[in-house]
Amino acid sequence: MTQKNQMEVLIDGKIYKLSGAEEEMYLQRVAAYLNGKIGKLREGEGFSRLSTDYQAVLLQLNIADDYFKEEERAKKLEEKNSDLEKQIYSLKHDLVRMQMELEAARNESGGGQEEQKKADKEKNASETGKSGTERKRGGSGSRSIPKL
């Protein structure tokens, strides 16, 4: 069972003793919110001439209005968050696909380079073989004579 905290808060100029599981700082913030709402209502023309019951109902209506506006705001933020998560998922999917395409392209071009290197080696080997098989004859002319 959670421990109950006891504290005093000032609401509309009156001290109230409260007890609950919430921290004192939280309840002080709630009291400050109520004091702000009451102060704004008092600034309104004719509020002080209303009965205390009617004043209380106006305060409750204002608090309920704030609640529903914040609830709608939270809903919109959740929808936006969901949309952003979907977008992130899609972008990650695109990134993985592009990385795979890049790797495939590298493998293809790397394979082509390997084939080119192999062909160059074979060409060099055959040219080297030709030069080793050529002998120069004496005299002014030269001709290739294959080795036996």
C-alpha positions as CSV (number, residue, x, y, z in Angstrom):
1,M,0.0,0.0,0.0
2,T,1.3,3.4,-0.9
3,Q,2.1,5.9,1.8
4,K,-0.2,8.9,2.1
5,N,1.3,12.3,2.1
6,Q,-0.4,15.1,4.1
7,M,0.1,18.7,3.1
8,E,-1.6,22.1,3.1
9,V,-2.4,24.0,-0.1
10,L,-3.7,27.5,-0.6
11,I,-6.7,27.7,-3.0
12,D,-8.6,31.0,-3.6
13,G,-7.1,32.4,-0.4
14,K,-8.1,29.5,1.8
15,I,-5.8,26.8,3.3
16,Y,-6.9,23.2,2.6
17,K,-5.4,20.2,4.2
18,L,-4.9,17.4,1.7
19,S,-3.8,13.8,2.0
20,G,-2.9,11.5,-0.9
21,A,-0.3,9.4,-2.6
22,E,0.9,12.3,-4.8
23,E,3.9,14.3,-4.0
24,E,3.5,17.7,-2.4
25,M,5.0,19.5,-5.4
26,Y,2.4,18.0,-7.7
27,L,-0.5,19.0,-5.5
28,Q,1.0,22.5,-5.2
29,R,1.0,22.7,-9.0
30,V,-2.6,21.6,-9.1
31,A,-3.5,24.3,-6.5
32,A,-1.6,26.9,-8.6
33,Y,-3.6,25.9,-11.7
34,L,-6.9,26.3,-9.8
35,N,-5.8,29.7,-8.5
36,G,-4.9,30.8,-12.0
37,K,-8.4,29.7,-13.3
38,I,-10.2,31.4,-10.4
39,G,-8.1,34.6,-11.0
40,K,-9.0,34.6,-14.7
41,L,-12.7,34.1,-13.9
42,R,-12.6,36.9,-11.4
43,E,-11.2,39.3,-14.0
44,G,-14.4,38.7,-16.1
45,E,-17.1,41.3,-15.8
46,G,-19.9,40.4,-13.5
47,F,-18.3,37.2,-12.1
48,S,-18.3,38.5,-8.5
49,R,-22.1,39.2,-8.7
50,L,-22.8,35.6,-9.4
51,S,-23.8,33.1,-6.7
52,T,-21.0,31.0,-5.3
53,D,-22.7,27.9,-6.8
54,Y,-22.7,29.5,-10.3
55,Q,-19.1,30.6,-9.8
56,A,-18.2,27.0,-8.9
57,V,-20.0,25.7,-12.0
58,L,-18.2,28.2,-14.2
59,L,-14.9,27.1,-12.7
60,Q,-15.8,23.4,-13.3
61,L,-16.8,24.2,-16.9
62,N,-13.5,25.9,-17.5
63,I,-11.5,23.0,-16.1
64,A,-13.5,20.5,-18.1
65,D,-12.9,22.6,-21.2
66,D,-9.2,22.6,-20.6
67,Y,-9.3,18.8,-20.0
68,F,-11.1,18.1,-23.3
69,K,-8.9,20.4,-25.2
70,E,-5.8,18.7,-23.8
71,E,-7.3,15.3,-24.5
72,E,-7.9,16.3,-28.1
73,R,-4.3,17.7,-28.3
74,A,-2.9,14.4,-26.9
75,K,-5.0,12.4,-29.5
76,K,-3.6,14.5,-32.3
77,L,0.0,14.1,-31.0
78,E,-0.5,10.3,-30.8
79,E,-1.8,10.3,-34.4
80,K,1.2,12.4,-35.5
81,N,3.5,10.1,-33.5
82,S,2.0,7.0,-35.2
83,D,2.4,8.6,-38.6
84,L,6.0,9.5,-37.9
85,E,6.7,5.9,-36.7
86,K,5.2,4.6,-40.0
87,Q,7.3,7.1,-41.9
88,I,10.4,6.0,-40.0
89,Y,9.6,2.3,-40.7
90,S,9.2,3.1,-44.4
91,L,12.4,5.0,-44.5
92,K,14.3,2.2,-42.8
93,H,12.9,-0.2,-45.2
94,D,14.0,2.0,-48.1
95,L,17.4,2.3,-46.6
96,V,17.8,-1.5,-46.3
97,R,16.6,-2.0,-49.8
98,M,19.0,0.6,-51.2
99,Q,21.9,-0.9,-49.2
100,M,21.1,-4.3,-50.7
101,E,20.9,-2.7,-54.2
102,L,24.3,-1.0,-53.6
103,E,25.9,-4.2,-52.4
104,A,24.5,-6.0,-55.4
105,A,25.9,-3.3,-57.7
106,R,29.2,-3.4,-56.0
107,N,29.3,-7.2,-56.4
108,E,28.5,-6.9,-60.1
109,S,31.0,-4.2,-60.8
110,G,33.6,-5.9,-58.5
111,G,32.9,-9.2,-60.5
112,G,33.5,-7.2,-63.7
113,Q,36.7,-5.8,-62.4
114,E,37.8,-9.3,-61.4
115,E,37.1,-10.6,-64.8
116,Q,38.9,-7.6,-66.4
117,K,41.9,-8.2,-64.1
118,K,41.9,-11.9,-65.1
119,A,41.7,-11.1,-68.8
120,D,44.5,-8.5,-68.4
121,K,46.7,-11.2,-66.7
122,E,46.0,-13.7,-69.4
123,K,46.8,-11.1,-72.1
124,N,50.0,-10.2,-70.3
125,A,51.0,-13.8,-69.9
126,S,50.4,-14.6,-73.6
127,E,52.4,-11.5,-74.5
128,T,55.2,-12.5,-72.2
129,G,55.1,-16.0,-73.7
130,K,55.3,-14.6,-77.2
131,S,58.3,-12.5,-76.3
132,G,60.0,-15.5,-74.7
133,T,59.5,-17.5,-77.8
134,E,60.9,-15.0,-80.2
135,R,64.5,-15.2,-81.1
136,K,66.4,-12.8,-83.1
137,R,68.4,-14.1,-86.0
138,G,71.7,-12.6,-86.9
139,G,71.8,-10.1,-89.7
140,S,69.8,-7.0,-90.4
141,G,66.4,-8.6,-90.3
142,S,64.6,-10.3,-87.5
143,R,61.9,-12.8,-87.5
144,S,60.0,-14.9,-84.9
145,I,60.9,-18.4,-84.6
146,P,58.9,-20.5,-82.2
147,K,60.6,-22.5,-79.5
148,L,60.5,-26.3,-79.9
